[in-house]
Amino acid sequence: MHCPRLTFAGLGGDTGKTVVTVGLCRAWQKQGHKVIPFKKGPDYIDMGWLNLAARHPCYNLDLFLMSKDQILSSLGLHIEHADIALIEGNRGLYDGLDTEGSVSTAEVAKTIQSPVILIIDCTKVTRTVAALVLGCQKLDPEVSLKGVVLNRLASARQETVIRKSIERYCDIPVHGAIPRQADITFPGRHLGLVPPHEHPLAEEAIETAAQTVTNYLNMEQLWQIASHAQPVRVMQESYPEQGNKNVTIGVVRDSAFHFYYEENLESLKRAGARLIEFSALSDDLPQGIDALYIGGGFPETHAPALMSNERLRLALKKAADDYLPIYAECGGLMYLGDRLLYQGKSYDMAGVLPITIGVSERPKGHGYSMLEVEAENPYFQHGLILKGHEFHYSYVLDIAENKDIYFAFKAKRGSGIVNKQEGLCYRNVLATYTHLHAIGTKEWVTGILNATLQHKMR
């Protein structure tokens, strides 16, 4: 399959990858191109900005969560009708879990045969940039490094020295040079960028990024590089067959709960489920749903509104008591608890699980996770190993004794909920800090559908 594509990488975090990728997504989208964005790594917030910028769902590519064949399958599934695919890397080009960089942006780019553009933060540096670029070229010659974008330049003189140094020592083109500008920095918070849902000027920020790349990047050169990407051999993976399963799954999706892999929702629909999205901030529990999926997000910043929607909280508690299958991730776990303590105040939550949640100023779980299924539960077979990631500042302060509550997983990697225990279960409820990806963990879709169908047959 041939589709123009570019991967944008950096020498580390916070080099400007998101500004450039978001800007290009919007600039080319406004020109009438169908831009499909991808994010390397288990990141939801960057994906939200890319989604909004391209006006198209953003997908995830990650070699810890997925195999190479699964990445190629997902790529082929999503770029079939694209004009261009833009992939934003994470951290440094070669950064990963090991000395081989086995899950790095570089390995993803090699897997999908994508040209790479290196974005370099030029703060307080000149000729040394050439050494950094040369190192990236030499470390793995199989990486198709096709150019450099200079970012945060302080002066024209600095730009000239860096450009000439790269051209002399690296024999690679500079495709753009962006001056230091405070107005193109997206706002940050403890988990990275502020989600676009919570940024009142999200569209303005994206339009500014688009204007910035239009002004300072050679977009025609970049398009030509993307167009000359080698055809990629995509894999045809099998997915749960769509059938007359006649199941309806509610999905809580609003500014409090918006951390969802688009592939998870698509996989449920591809398997025959009908999804109904609703807000935990203002809506009632939809009538006639056969299961419920609550993703991650920032319930702590929406705690007053969540507590105020008492009708939904009571309905969720009753539905859980009546064995409705409910699958909750991270923010969903927080919402299903008894109480949420945040900034010195206590907020009543759904009361499905007898837990009190606190929020720390420091990370309580951050990175890839690996779980072993140790107890019988409604969703996953005993002994199964699940790969995912956790990314949270919240933590369980207290768990009240309850004979109907148990943990389904043991965290072999990651912090888990308490003492390496994960997957808190009550009847047909499973709540976990770990996010699973449906492309890499096909048992996720199968487990939700099986639990839903068994509940319907009761």
HELIX and SHEET records of a PDB file:
HELIX    1   1 LYS A   17  LYS A   30  1                                  14    
HELIX    2   2 ILE A   45  ALA A   54  1                                  10    
HELIX    3   3 LYS A   68  ILE A   79  1                                  12    
HELIX    4   4 THR A  105  THR A  111  1                                   7    
HELIX    5   5 THR A  128  LEU A  139  1                                  12    
HELIX    6   6 ALA A  156  TYR A  169  1                                  14    
HELIX    7   7 ALA A  182  ILE A  184  5                                   3    
HELIX    8   8 PRO A  196  GLU A  198  5                                   3    
HELIX    9   9 ALA A  202  TYR A  216  1                                  15    
HELIX   10  10 MET A  219  SER A  227  1                                   9    
HELIX   11  11 GLU A  262  ARG A  270  1                                   9    
HELIX   12  12 PRO A  299  HIS A  302  5                                   4    
HELIX   13  13 ALA A  303  SER A  308  1                                   6    
HELIX   14  14 GLU A  310  ASP A  321  1                                  12    
HELIX   15  15 GLY A  331  LEU A  336  1                                   6    
HELIX   16  16 GLU A  443  LYS A  456  1                                  14    
SHEET    1   A 7 TYR A  59  LEU A  61  0                                        
SHEET    2   A 7 VAL A  35  LYS A  40  1                                        
SHEET    3   A 7 ILE A  84  GLY A  92  1                                        
SHEET    4   A 7 ARG A   5  GLY A  10  1                                        
SHEET    5   A 7 VAL A 116  ASP A 121  1                                        
SHEET    6   A 7 LEU A 145  LEU A 153  1                                        
SHEET    7   A 7 VAL A 174  PRO A 179  1                                        
SHEET    1   B 2 GLY A 188  ARG A 189  0                                        
SHEET    2   B 2 GLY A 192  LEU A 193 -1                                        
SHEET    1   C10 ALA A 273  PHE A 278  0                                        
SHEET    2   C10 VAL A 247  VAL A 252  1                                        
SHEET    3   C10 ALA A 291  ILE A 294  1                                        
SHEET    4   C10 ILE A 326  GLU A 329  1                                        
SHEET    5   C10 VAL A 429  THR A 432  1                                        
SHEET    6   C10 GLN A 421  TYR A 426 -1                                        
SHEET    7   C10 ILE A 405  ARG A 413 -1                                        
SHEET    8   C10 GLY A 365  VAL A 373 -1                                        
SHEET    9   C10 ILE A 385  HIS A 392 -1                                        
SHEET   10   C10 HIS A 435  LEU A 436 -1                                        
SHEET    1   D 2 PHE A 257  PHE A 259  0                                        
SHEET    2   D 2 GLY A 296  GLY A 297 -1                                        
SHEET    1   E 4 LYS A 345  ASP A 348  0                                        
SHEET    2   E 4 ARG A 339  TYR A 342 -1                                        
SHEET    3   E 4 ILE A 355  VAL A 359  1                                        
SHEET    4   E 4 SER A 394  ILE A 399 -1                                        
END                                                                             
